[in-house]
Amino acid sequence: MKKEPIALPADPTDAEDFDATAEALDRGQRARLIRTTRTTLGLSQTEFAGRFRVPVGALHDWEQARVSPADFAVAYVKVIGKCPEMVAKAVA
């Protein structure tokens, strides 16, 4: 297994911090975008998943950065953030 280079080294003054690879940073940024979009709309994970037809398990994994969502899923969440009512109506 090839080790990825470290994109962000751990903070030496923080005993709980850790090195992060570029892939981990990207996954974290995607998780933050999805979580922020959902919370800005004032929806729980279950409500968001139901309204926008996203599997709740996938949404949970994305927000916890366990799994990196595909590019199309990130684009879908960005559209939801811009036009939530239109998207909800379109998928209803």
OpenMM code with the backbone's topology and positions (N, CA, C; nanometers):
from openmm import Vec3, app, unit

residues = "MET LYS LYS GLU PRO ILE ALA LEU PRO ALA ASP PRO THR ASP ALA GLU ASP PHE ASP ALA THR ALA GLU ALA LEU ASP ARG GLY GLN ARG ALA ARG LEU ILE ARG THR THR ARG THR THR LEU GLY LEU SER GLN THR GLU PHE ALA GLY ARG PHE ARG VAL PRO VAL GLY ALA LEU HIS ASP TRP GLU GLN ALA ARG VAL SER PRO ALA ASP PHE ALA VAL ALA TYR VAL LYS VAL ILE GLY LYS CYS PRO GLU MET VAL ALA LYS ALA VAL ALA".split()
positions = [
    Vec3(0.0844, -0.1177, 0.0000),
    Vec3(0.0000, 0.0000, 0.0000),
    Vec3(0.0889, 0.1239, 0.0000),
    Vec3(0.0646, 0.2137, -0.0925),
    Vec3(0.1423, 0.3356, -0.1054),
    Vec3(0.0901, 0.4408, -0.0078),
    Vec3(0.1808, 0.5041, 0.0659),
    Vec3(0.1405, 0.6088, 0.1592),
    Vec3(0.1279, 0.7413, 0.0849),
    Vec3(0.0169, 0.8112, 0.1081),
    Vec3(-0.0012, 0.9426, 0.0482),
    Vec3(0.0821, 1.0453, 0.1223),
    Vec3(0.1315, 1.1462, 0.0513),
    Vec3(0.2056, 1.2517, 0.1198),
    Vec3(0.1120, 1.3333, 0.2094),
    Vec3(0.1684, 1.3886, 0.3130),
    Vec3(0.0920, 1.4679, 0.4084),
    Vec3(0.0683, 1.6073, 0.3502),
    Vec3(-0.0568, 1.6485, 0.3444),
    Vec3(-0.0919, 1.7809, 0.2941),
    Vec3(-0.0971, 1.8833, 0.4071),
    Vec3(-0.1326, 1.8365, 0.5259),
    Vec3(-0.1408, 1.9243, 0.6424),
    Vec3(-0.0844, 1.8491, 0.7620),
    Vec3(0.0354, 1.8869, 0.8062),
    Vec3(0.0938, 1.8152, 0.9193),
    Vec3(0.0202, 1.8467, 1.0489),
    Vec3(0.0305, 1.7541, 1.1424),
    Vec3(-0.0325, 1.7715, 1.2734),
    Vec3(0.0283, 1.8920, 1.3453),
    Vec3(-0.0537, 1.9568, 1.4254),
    Vec3(-0.0085, 2.0678, 1.5097),
    Vec3(0.0698, 2.0078, 1.6264),
    Vec3(0.1979, 2.0388, 1.6373),
    Vec3(0.2777, 1.9780, 1.7444),
    Vec3(0.2345, 2.0205, 1.8846),
    Vec3(0.1590, 2.1275, 1.8963),
    Vec3(0.1132, 2.1731, 2.0276),
    Vec3(-0.0194, 2.1103, 2.0686),
    Vec3(-0.0782, 2.0310, 1.9788),
    Vec3(-0.2068, 1.9664, 2.0054),
    Vec3(-0.1882, 1.8148, 2.0035),
    Vec3(-0.1938, 1.7551, 2.1205),
    Vec3(-0.1700, 1.6109, 2.1325),
    Vec3(-0.2722, 1.5264, 2.0572),
    Vec3(-0.3911, 1.5798, 2.0306),
    Vec3(-0.4956, 1.5033, 1.9622),
    Vec3(-0.5000, 1.5275, 1.8118),
    Vec3(-0.4194, 1.6207, 1.7616),
    Vec3(-0.4184, 1.6500, 1.6191),
    Vec3(-0.3446, 1.5390, 1.5442),
    Vec3(-0.3653, 1.5320, 1.4127),
    Vec3(-0.3017, 1.4282, 1.3319),
    Vec3(-0.2721, 1.4812, 1.1937),
    Vec3(-0.1787, 1.4162, 1.1239),
    Vec3(-0.1468, 1.4521, 0.9858),
    Vec3(-0.2671, 1.4233, 0.8968),
    Vec3(-0.2832, 1.5027, 0.7929),
    Vec3(-0.3928, 1.4802, 0.6987),
    Vec3(-0.3386, 1.4768, 0.5568),
    Vec3(-0.3852, 1.3813, 0.4812),
    Vec3(-0.3487, 1.3717, 0.3400),
    Vec3(-0.4386, 1.4642, 0.2588),
    Vec3(-0.4037, 1.4857, 0.1333),
    Vec3(-0.4857, 1.5694, 0.0454),
    Vec3(-0.6245, 1.5080, 0.0282),
    Vec3(-0.6308, 1.3749, 0.0182),
    Vec3(-0.7606, 1.3075, 0.0026),
    Vec3(-0.8469, 1.3288, 0.1266),
    Vec3(-0.7863, 1.3233, 0.2433),
    Vec3(-0.8611, 1.3444, 0.3674),
    Vec3(-0.9103, 1.4889, 0.3780),
    Vec3(-0.8295, 1.5838, 0.3347),
    Vec3(-0.8724, 1.7236, 0.3368),
    Vec3(-0.9908, 1.7457, 0.2434),
    Vec3(-0.9836, 1.6873, 0.1242),
    Vec3(-1.0940, 1.7005, 0.0287),
    Vec3(-1.2218, 1.6392, 0.0849),
    Vec3(-1.2100, 1.5217, 0.1451),
    Vec3(-1.3256, 1.4551, 0.2042),
    Vec3(-1.3847, 1.5400, 0.3164),
    Vec3(-1.2997, 1.6013, 0.3968),
    Vec3(-1.3460, 1.6877, 0.5053),
    Vec3(-1.4160, 1.8122, 0.4544),
    Vec3(-1.3640, 1.8709, 0.3477),
    Vec3(-1.4275, 1.9900, 0.2907),
    Vec3(-1.5640, 1.9560, 0.2312),
    Vec3(-1.5740, 1.8414, 0.1673),
    Vec3(-1.7023, 1.7982, 0.1123),
    Vec3(-1.8018, 1.7721, 0.2254),
    Vec3(-1.7545, 1.7098, 0.3330),
    Vec3(-1.8409, 1.6838, 0.4487),
    Vec3(-1.8930, 1.8147, 0.5061),
    Vec3(-1.8063, 1.9125, 0.5189),
    Vec3(-1.8455, 2.0425, 0.5740),
    Vec3(-1.9487, 2.1110, 0.4851),
    Vec3(-1.9288, 2.1069, 0.3524),
    Vec3(-2.0243, 2.1673, 0.2596),
    Vec3(-2.1626, 2.1049, 0.2757),
    Vec3(-2.1676, 1.9740, 0.2831),
    Vec3(-2.2960, 1.9040, 0.2932),
    Vec3(-2.3632, 1.9344, 0.4268),
    Vec3(-2.2882, 1.9243, 0.5343),
    Vec3(-2.3435, 1.9504, 0.6681),
    Vec3(-2.3909, 2.0954, 0.6802),
    Vec3(-2.3115, 2.1895, 0.6292),
    Vec3(-2.3478, 2.3311, 0.6358),
    Vec3(-2.4732, 2.3598, 0.5538),
    Vec3(-2.4833, 2.3001, 0.4372),
    Vec3(-2.6026, 2.3186, 0.3537),
    Vec3(-2.7265, 2.2693, 0.4274),
    Vec3(-2.7177, 2.1512, 0.4844),
    Vec3(-2.8327, 2.0939, 0.5557),
    Vec3(-2.8704, 2.1779, 0.6776),
    Vec3(-2.7723, 2.2163, 0.7576),
    Vec3(-2.8033, 2.2918, 0.8798),
    Vec3(-2.8508, 2.4333, 0.8489),
    Vec3(-2.8019, 2.4924, 0.7413),
    Vec3(-2.8494, 2.6249, 0.7000),
    Vec3(-2.9972, 2.6195, 0.6646),
    Vec3(-3.0397, 2.5073, 0.6085),
    Vec3(-3.1813, 2.4897, 0.5755),
    Vec3(-3.2644, 2.4519, 0.6983),
    Vec3(-3.1981, 2.4280, 0.8106),
    Vec3(-3.2676, 2.3945, 0.9344),
    Vec3(-3.3278, 2.2552, 0.9343),
    Vec3(-3.2651, 2.1630, 0.8623),
    Vec3(-3.3198, 2.0275, 0.8494),
    Vec3(-3.2328, 1.9258, 0.9227),
    Vec3(-3.2977, 1.8249, 0.9796),
    Vec3(-3.2250, 1.7117, 1.0348),
    Vec3(-3.1757, 1.6280, 0.9166),
    Vec3(-3.0892, 1.5311, 0.9447),
    Vec3(-3.0434, 1.4434, 0.8379),
    Vec3(-3.1608, 1.3673, 0.7756),
    Vec3(-3.2518, 1.3206, 0.8588),
    Vec3(-3.3671, 1.2462, 0.8089),
    Vec3(-3.4563, 1.3348, 0.7227),
    Vec3(-3.4797, 1.4589, 0.7667),
    Vec3(-3.5639, 1.5516, 0.6892),
    Vec3(-3.4988, 1.5859, 0.5556),
    Vec3(-3.3689, 1.6165, 0.5585),
    Vec3(-3.2966, 1.6502, 0.4361),
    Vec3(-3.3005, 1.5328, 0.3385),
    Vec3(-3.2706, 1.4139, 0.3907),
    Vec3(-3.2688, 1.2941, 0.3059),
    Vec3(-3.4048, 1.2702, 0.2421),
    Vec3(-3.5113, 1.2841, 0.3193),
    Vec3(-3.6455, 1.2626, 0.2657),
    Vec3(-3.6860, 1.3670, 0.1643),
    Vec3(-3.6584, 1.4919, 0.1952),
    Vec3(-3.6995, 1.6008, 0.1066),
    Vec3(-3.6275, 1.5977, -0.0273),
    Vec3(-3.4984, 1.5625, -0.0254),
    Vec3(-3.4186, 1.5697, -0.1481),
    Vec3(-3.3805, 1.4337, -0.2045),
    Vec3(-3.4437, 1.3263, -0.1523),
    Vec3(-3.4260, 1.1899, -0.2040),
    Vec3(-3.2797, 1.1449, -0.2017),
    Vec3(-3.2159, 1.1667, -0.0882),
    Vec3(-3.0780, 1.1224, -0.0663),
    Vec3(-3.0838, 1.0103, 0.0367),
    Vec3(-3.0199, 0.8985, 0.0146),
    Vec3(-3.0211, 0.7928, 0.1165),
    Vec3(-2.9630, 0.8454, 0.2485),
    Vec3(-3.0383, 0.8303, 0.3565),
    Vec3(-2.9956, 0.8873, 0.4845),
    Vec3(-2.8631, 0.8281, 0.5309),
    Vec3(-2.8385, 0.7007, 0.5042),
    Vec3(-2.7110, 0.6394, 0.5409),
    Vec3(-2.5944, 0.7030, 0.4671),
    Vec3(-2.6139, 0.7308, 0.3385),
    Vec3(-2.5095, 0.7966, 0.2599),
    Vec3(-2.4851, 0.9372, 0.3127),
    Vec3(-2.5938, 1.0094, 0.3406),
    Vec3(-2.5809, 1.1448, 0.3935),
    Vec3(-2.5025, 1.1446, 0.5243),
    Vec3(-2.5342, 1.0522, 0.6123),
    Vec3(-2.4645, 1.0411, 0.7398),
    Vec3(-2.3148, 1.0129, 0.7175),
    Vec3(-2.2841, 0.9185, 0.6298),
    Vec3(-2.1442, 0.8867, 0.6008),
    Vec3(-2.0707, 1.0052, 0.5392),
    Vec3(-2.1367, 1.0787, 0.4504),
    Vec3(-2.0740, 1.1959, 0.3895),
    Vec3(-2.0431, 1.3014, 0.4950),
    Vec3(-2.1411, 1.3293, 0.5811),
    Vec3(-2.1227, 1.4338, 0.6819),
    Vec3(-2.0176, 1.3967, 0.7851),
    Vec3(-2.0011, 1.2693, 0.8112),
    Vec3(-1.8997, 1.2244, 0.9057),
    Vec3(-1.7646, 1.2040, 0.8374),
    Vec3(-1.7581, 1.2310, 0.7080),
    Vec3(-1.6372, 1.2159, 0.6256),
    Vec3(-1.5863, 1.0719, 0.6252),
    Vec3(-1.6770, 0.9772, 0.6447),
    Vec3(-1.6393, 0.8354, 0.6349),
    Vec3(-1.6231, 0.7955, 0.4892),
    Vec3(-1.7077, 0.8557, 0.4051),
    Vec3(-1.7081, 0.8275, 0.2620),
    Vec3(-1.7099, 0.9616, 0.1898),
    Vec3(-1.6342, 0.9713, 0.0832),
    Vec3(-1.6343, 1.0933, 0.0037),
    Vec3(-1.7440, 1.0842, -0.1024),
    Vec3(-1.8372, 1.1802, -0.1020),
    Vec3(-1.9433, 1.1750, -0.2030),
    Vec3(-1.8870, 1.1983, -0.3426),
    Vec3(-1.9517, 1.1384, -0.4393),
    Vec3(-1.9125, 1.1575, -0.5796),
    Vec3(-1.9324, 1.3035, -0.6192),
    Vec3(-1.8632, 1.3441, -0.7238),
    Vec3(-1.8727, 1.4823, -0.7703),
    Vec3(-2.0167, 1.5232, -0.8001),
    Vec3(-2.0956, 1.4321, -0.8600),
    Vec3(-2.2339, 1.4678, -0.8922),
    Vec3(-2.3141, 1.4936, -0.7653),
    Vec3(-2.2862, 1.4215, -0.6571),
    Vec3(-2.3577, 1.4415, -0.5313),
    Vec3(-2.3225, 1.5778, -0.4712),
    Vec3(-2.1959, 1.6160, -0.4803),
    Vec3(-2.1542, 1.7479, -0.4310),
    Vec3(-2.2231, 1.8570, -0.5134),
    Vec3(-2.2293, 1.8389, -0.6447),
    Vec3(-2.2969, 1.9365, -0.7303),
    Vec3(-2.4453, 1.9455, -0.6945),
    Vec3(-2.5081, 1.8318, -0.6681),
    Vec3(-2.6495, 1.8292, -0.6301),
    Vec3(-2.6716, 1.9068, -0.5011),
    Vec3(-2.5855, 1.8867, -0.4034),
    Vec3(-2.5990, 1.9585, -0.2758),
    Vec3(-2.5791, 2.1084, -0.2967),
    Vec3(-2.4884, 2.1472, -0.3852),
    Vec3(-2.4691, 2.2902, -0.4139),
    Vec3(-2.5955, 2.3503, -0.4750),
    Vec3(-2.6603, 2.2762, -0.5646),
    Vec3(-2.7857, 2.3245, -0.6243),
    Vec3(-2.8938, 2.3337, -0.5169),
    Vec3(-2.9007, 2.2364, -0.4289),
    Vec3(-2.9964, 2.2405, -0.3181),
    Vec3(-2.9733, 2.3657, -0.2349),
    Vec3(-2.8473, 2.3969, -0.2080),
    Vec3(-2.8153, 2.5157, -0.1295),
    Vec3(-2.8616, 2.6442, -0.1949),
    Vec3(-2.8583, 2.6499, -0.3269),
    Vec3(-2.8995, 2.7707, -0.4006),
    Vec3(-3.0506, 2.7775, -0.4211),
    Vec3(-3.1149, 2.6653, -0.4490),
    Vec3(-3.2573, 2.6626, -0.4852),
    Vec3(-3.3291, 2.5476, -0.4150),
    Vec3(-3.3350, 2.5472, -0.2826),
    Vec3(-3.3907, 2.4307, -0.2123),
    Vec3(-3.5378, 2.4015, -0.2460),
    Vec3(-3.6182, 2.5034, -0.2590),
    Vec3(-3.7611, 2.4811, -0.2869),
    Vec3(-3.7805, 2.4248, -0.4260),
    Vec3(-3.7059, 2.4757, -0.5225),
    Vec3(-3.7185, 2.4275, -0.6594),
    Vec3(-3.6767, 2.2807, -0.6680),
    Vec3(-3.5661, 2.2443, -0.6011),
    Vec3(-3.5198, 2.1055, -0.6043),
    Vec3(-3.6208, 2.0144, -0.5346),
    Vec3(-3.6706, 2.0573, -0.4179),
    Vec3(-3.7691, 1.9750, -0.3454),
    Vec3(-3.8924, 1.9520, -0.4314),
    Vec3(-3.9359, 2.0554, -0.4994),
    Vec3(-4.0536, 2.0431, -0.5868),
    Vec3(-4.0248, 1.9507, -0.7054),
    Vec3(-3.9040, 1.9610, -0.7599),
    Vec3(-3.8675, 1.8806, -0.8771),
    Vec3(-3.8601, 1.7312, -0.8436),
    Vec3(-3.8176, 1.6978, -0.7227),
    Vec3(-3.8019, 1.5566, -0.6878),
    Vec3(-3.9220, 1.4982, -0.6144),
    Vec3(-4.0205, 1.5830, -0.5858),
    Vec3(-4.1403, 1.5357, -0.5128),
    Vec3(-4.2249, 1.4457, -0.5997),
] * unit.nanometer
topology = app.Topology()
chain = topology.addChain("A")
for resn in residues:
    res = topology.addResidue(resn, chain)
    for name in ("N", "CA", "C"):
        topology.addAtom(name, app.Element.getBySymbol(name[0]), res)
